[in-house]
Amino acid sequence: MNKLILASLSALALLGVAACSDSGTDNTTTQSTNPPAAEEPMKPAAPAAPDATKPAEPAPATPPAQ
């Protein structure tokens, strides 16, 4: 039984190394793409109102009932 477990683990390790190894047979190259010259880069959006940057204020506290 130990031999079967050892053989299974060895086979699994061998497949893992084979799948993750860099064999050097991949000769493909990648090239970045440039955006068309006619398009302008996006500009950040302007705030909708001058109050838009202020944090919200909490509601006023009411006195406890007596």
C-alpha positions as CSV (number, residue, x, y, z in Angstrom):
1,M,0.0,0.0,0.0
2,N,2.9,2.4,0.8
3,K,4.4,1.8,-2.6
4,L,1.1,2.7,-4.3
5,I,0.9,5.9,-2.4
6,L,4.5,6.8,-3.0
7,A,4.1,6.1,-6.8
8,S,1.0,8.2,-6.9
9,L,2.7,11.1,-5.2
10,S,5.7,10.8,-7.4
11,A,3.5,10.8,-10.5
12,L,1.6,13.8,-9.3
13,A,4.9,15.7,-8.5
14,L,6.3,14.8,-11.9
15,L,3.1,16.1,-13.7
16,G,3.2,19.3,-11.6
17,V,6.8,20.0,-12.6
18,A,6.1,19.2,-16.2
19,A,3.1,21.5,-16.3
20,C,5.0,24.5,-14.7
21,S,8.4,24.1,-16.3
22,D,9.7,26.6,-18.8
23,S,10.7,24.4,-21.7
24,G,11.7,27.2,-24.0
25,T,9.6,26.0,-27.0
26,D,7.2,28.9,-26.8
27,N,8.7,31.5,-29.3
28,T,5.7,33.8,-29.4
29,T,6.1,37.5,-28.8
30,T,3.6,40.0,-27.6
31,Q,3.3,43.6,-28.7
32,S,1.5,46.4,-26.9
33,T,-1.2,48.3,-28.7
34,N,-1.2,52.1,-29.0
35,P,-4.5,54.0,-29.0
36,P,-5.4,55.9,-32.1
37,A,-3.9,59.3,-32.4
38,A,-7.3,60.9,-33.0
39,E,-8.6,60.0,-29.5
40,E,-7.8,62.2,-26.5
41,P,-7.2,60.7,-23.1
42,M,-10.1,60.8,-20.6
43,K,-10.4,63.9,-18.4
44,P,-11.5,63.6,-14.7
45,A,-15.1,64.5,-14.1
46,A,-15.8,67.8,-12.5
47,P,-17.9,67.8,-9.2
48,A,-21.6,68.3,-9.8
49,A,-21.9,71.1,-7.2
50,P,-19.6,73.0,-4.9
51,D,-21.3,71.3,-1.9
52,A,-20.4,67.9,-3.3
53,T,-17.1,67.7,-1.5
54,K,-18.5,68.6,1.9
55,P,-19.2,65.6,4.2
56,A,-22.8,65.1,5.3
57,E,-23.7,66.5,8.6
58,P,-25.6,64.4,11.2
59,A,-29.1,65.2,12.2
60,P,-29.5,67.3,15.3
61,A,-29.9,65.3,18.5
62,T,-33.3,65.5,20.2
63,P,-33.5,65.9,24.0
64,P,-34.5,62.7,25.8
65,A,-38.2,62.5,27.0
66,Q,-38.7,63.0,30.7
